[in-house]
Amino acid sequence: MRISLKTFSYFLWIVILSVPFYLIGNFGDGLLPVGLPVSALMVVCPALALGIHHSFRELKELIWKSFDLKSTPMVGYVLAILIMPFVLTLTFFVMRSAGIDLPPIQTSLHDIMFLAVFFFIGAALEEIGWTGYATNALLKRNGILYTGLIVGVVWAIWHLIPYIQMGKELHWIFWQGIASVLKRIVMVGLFLNYGRNVFITILFHMQINLSVFVFPTMGSHYSPFYFSLVFLGAIAVGLIGLPVLKIMKLTLKTRKPKKPDN
């Protein structure tokens, strides 16, 4: 697991730029949607930190590459949009099976559309830095797993103070950190395997937040513990299932057609 001094410096600058937001996070409750603390405005910091590391020309080029939609096949966008709703739907039924009483989904279409735009903007400001710069830089020295672990751990620690300001308990924060690392590993995998397009991670990131707040009720019953278990299982099935499908596809291609009987 290797990380360059410049990438480490980038992470450090994100934290430094976030300090003012951490401080004001103790005030202004109710100013942001869905109960988010004011410190959630720190989503601008990954993008702001890029200005310290890049010239205007480099930054412009990075932004342009981040929205190169042609580099990703349609299946990549479908996965980015559907993975989180699918896993959280499974989590809902697992929690129900465990005897946890969950209310029905009460979010309106209007709320979903508003939150989708709200979370898309935040995801874009974050992923241009987390993925467009940091993930790209780390992939030059590390694979998907190590890159996902590095960015995921930093990402989880970065959210620690806002979670505390939201009144979350220690066990919730711990499992949310685990969930964050798992999600980041998947994001790195999507990014690397589908054209290195930052937009695909922006969509996935948007769905992370949107799916949680659609979960009953506005995320109040969301359990990062159950989510992490279900998501880890989904990753395991994917890691096993994809190679099997590739082998079957290769076998079908290489199998010689039988000669017709005379």
C-alpha positions in Angstrom: 0.0 0.0 0.0 1.8 3.1 -1.2 0.7 6.8 -1.2 2.7 9.7 -2.6 3.5 12.8 -0.5 1.4 14.9 -2.9 -1.7 12.7 -2.4 -1.1 12.7 1.4 -0.8 16.5 1.2 -4.1 16.7 -0.7 -5.9 14.7 2.0 -4.4 16.9 4.6 -5.6 20.1 2.9 -9.2 18.6 2.7 -9.1 18.2 6.5 -7.7 21.7 7.1 -10.3 23.3 4.8 -13.0 21.4 6.6 -12.1 22.8 10.1 -14.2 26.0 9.8 -17.2 23.8 8.7 -16.7 21.5 11.7 -16.7 24.6 14.0 -19.9 26.1 12.6 -21.5 22.7 12.6 -22.5 23.2 16.2 -24.8 26.0 15.1 -27.6 26.4 12.6 -29.6 23.2 13.2 -32.4 22.8 10.7 -30.8 25.0 8.0 -30.1 22.1 5.7 -32.5 19.4 4.4 -33.1 16.0 6.0 -31.5 17.0 9.3 -28.0 17.5 8.0 -25.7 19.6 10.2 -24.2 22.8 8.8 -20.8 21.1 8.7 -22.2 19.0 5.8 -21.3 22.1 3.7 -17.7 20.8 3.8 -18.6 18.9 0.6 -16.9 21.8 -1.2 -13.5 21.0 0.4 -12.4 18.2 -1.9 -13.0 20.5 -4.9 -11.4 23.5 -3.2 -8.3 21.5 -2.2 -7.7 20.8 -5.9 -6.9 24.4 -6.5 -4.0 24.2 -4.2 -2.5 21.2 -6.1 -3.3 22.2 -9.7 -2.9 25.1 -12.0 -6.0 26.6 -13.6 -5.2 24.7 -16.9 -4.8 21.4 -15.0 -8.0 21.9 -13.0 -9.9 22.7 -16.2 -8.6 19.6 -17.9 -9.5 17.5 -14.8 -13.1 18.8 -14.7 -13.5 18.2 -18.4 -12.3 14.6 -18.1 -14.6 14.1 -15.1 -17.7 14.5 -17.3 -16.5 12.4 -20.3 -19.7 10.5 -20.6 -18.7 8.7 -23.8 -16.0 6.7 -22.1 -18.4 4.6 -20.0 -20.7 1.9 -21.5 -24.4 2.1 -20.5 -24.1 -0.9 -18.2 -21.7 1.2 -16.0 -24.3 3.9 -15.5 -27.0 1.3 -14.8 -24.9 -0.3 -12.1 -24.0 3.1 -10.5 -27.7 3.9 -10.2 -29.1 0.6 -9.1 -26.5 -1.0 -6.7 -27.4 1.2 -3.7 -31.2 0.9 -4.0 -30.9 -2.8 -4.6 -28.7 -3.4 -1.5 -30.8 -1.2 0.7 -33.9 -3.0 -0.4 -32.3 -6.3 0.6 -31.3 -4.6 3.9 -34.9 -3.6 4.5 -36.1 -7.3 4.1 -33.2 -8.6 6.2 -34.0 -6.2 9.0 -37.7 -7.2 8.7 -36.7 -10.9 8.9 -34.6 -10.1 12.0 -37.8 -8.9 13.7 -37.1 -5.2 13.4 -40.3 -3.1 13.0 -39.9 -0.8 10.0 -42.5 1.7 8.8 -43.5 1.9 5.1 -41.6 4.3 2.8 -43.3 7.7 3.1 -41.1 9.8 0.8 -42.9 11.5 -2.0 -41.7 11.7 -5.6 -41.3 15.5 -5.2 -39.0 14.9 -2.2 -37.0 12.3 -4.1 -36.5 14.7 -7.1 -35.4 17.5 -4.8 -33.0 15.4 -2.9 -31.6 13.8 -6.1 -30.5 17.3 -7.3 -29.3 18.3 -3.9 -27.2 15.2 -3.4 -25.9 15.2 -7.0 -24.4 18.6 -6.5 -22.7 17.5 -3.3 -21.5 14.3 -4.9 -20.0 16.2 -7.9 -18.1 18.5 -5.5 -16.7 15.6 -3.6 -15.9 13.1 -6.4 -14.0 15.5 -8.6 -11.5 15.3 -5.8 -11.9 11.9 -4.2 -12.0 10.1 -7.6 -10.8 12.6 -10.2 -7.6 13.3 -8.4 -7.0 11.0 -5.4 -8.2 7.7 -6.8 -6.5 8.3 -10.1 -3.2 9.1 -8.3 -3.4 6.1 -6.0 -4.3 3.6 -8.8 -0.8 4.3 -10.3 0.7 2.6 -7.2 -2.0 0.4 -5.9 -4.9 -1.9 -7.0 -8.6 -1.5 -6.5 -8.6 -2.9 -2.9 -5.8 -0.8 -1.5 -7.0 2.3 -3.3 -10.5 1.8 -2.0 -9.1 1.2 1.5 -7.0 4.3 1.6 -9.7 6.7 0.2 -12.4 4.9 2.1 -10.7 5.3 5.5 -9.9 9.0 4.9 -13.5 9.5 3.7 -14.9 7.8 6.8 -12.7 9.8 9.2 -13.6 13.0 7.4 -17.2 12.4 8.2 -16.6 11.6 11.9 -17.4 15.1 13.4 -20.6 15.6 11.3 -21.9 12.3 12.5 -21.2 13.3 16.1 -22.9 16.6 15.5 -25.9 14.6 14.2 -26.1 12.8 17.5 -25.2 9.4 16.2 -24.0 6.8 18.7 -20.5 5.2 18.7 -21.6 1.8 17.3 -23.5 3.5 14.5 -20.5 5.6 13.5 -18.2 2.6 13.6 -20.4 0.5 11.2 -21.0 3.6 9.1 -17.2 3.8 8.7 -17.1 0.2 7.6 -19.9 0.8 5.2 -18.0 3.8 3.8 -14.9 1.8 3.1 -16.9 -1.0 1.4 -18.7 1.6 -0.8 -15.5 3.3 -1.7 -14.0 0.0 -2.8 -17.0 -0.6 -5.1 -16.7 2.9 -6.4 -13.0 2.4 -7.3 -13.9 -0.8 -9.1 -16.6 0.9 -11.1 -14.3 3.8 -12.0 -11.5 1.5 -13.1 -13.6 -1.0 -15.0 -15.9 1.4 -16.8 -13.7 4.0 -18.6 -12.2 5.9 -15.6 -15.2 8.2 -15.7 -15.7 10.3 -12.6 -19.3 10.8 -13.5 -20.1 7.2 -12.8 -18.9 7.7 -9.2 -20.9 10.9 -8.9 -24.0 8.9 -9.7 -23.1 6.2 -7.3 -22.4 8.8 -4.6 -25.7 10.5 -5.2 -27.5 7.2 -4.8 -25.7 6.5 -1.5 -27.3 9.5 0.1 -30.6 9.4 -1.8 -31.2 5.7 -1.1 -30.5 6.1 2.6 -32.9 9.0 3.0 -35.6 7.2 1.1 -35.1 4.3 3.6 -37.9 4.5 6.3 -38.4 7.1 7.5 -36.1 9.7 5.9 -33.2 7.5 7.0 -34.2 7.3 10.6 -34.4 3.5 10.6 -31.3 3.0 8.5 -28.8 0.6 10.1 -25.2 0.8 8.9 -24.6 -2.6 10.7 -27.2 -4.5 8.7 -26.3 -2.5 5.5 -22.6 -3.4 5.9 -23.4 -7.1 6.3 -25.7 -7.2 3.3 -23.4 -5.1 1.2 -20.4 -7.3 2.0 -22.5 -10.3 1.0 -23.4 -8.6 -2.3 -19.7 -7.8 -2.9 -18.8 -11.5 -2.2 -21.5 -12.8 -4.6 -20.3 -10.3 -7.2 -16.6 -11.3 -6.9 -17.6 -15.0 -7.2 -20.3 -14.6 -9.8 -18.5 -12.3 -12.3 -15.5 -14.6 -12.9 -18.0 -17.6 -13.4 -20.0 -15.6 -15.9 -16.8 -14.6 -17.8 -15.6 -18.3 -17.9 -19.0 -19.4 -19.2 -18.9 -16.7 -21.8 -15.4 -17.7 -22.9 -16.4 -21.4 -23.0 -19.4 -20.6 -25.2 -17.2 -18.6 -27.6 -14.5 -21.2 -27.9 -16.8 -24.2 -28.1 -16.7 -25.5 -31.7 -20.2 -26.0 -33.3 -21.1 -29.6 -34.0 -21.2 -30.7 -37.5 -24.7 -31.5 -38.8 -25.5 -35.2 -39.2 -25.6 -36.3 -42.8 
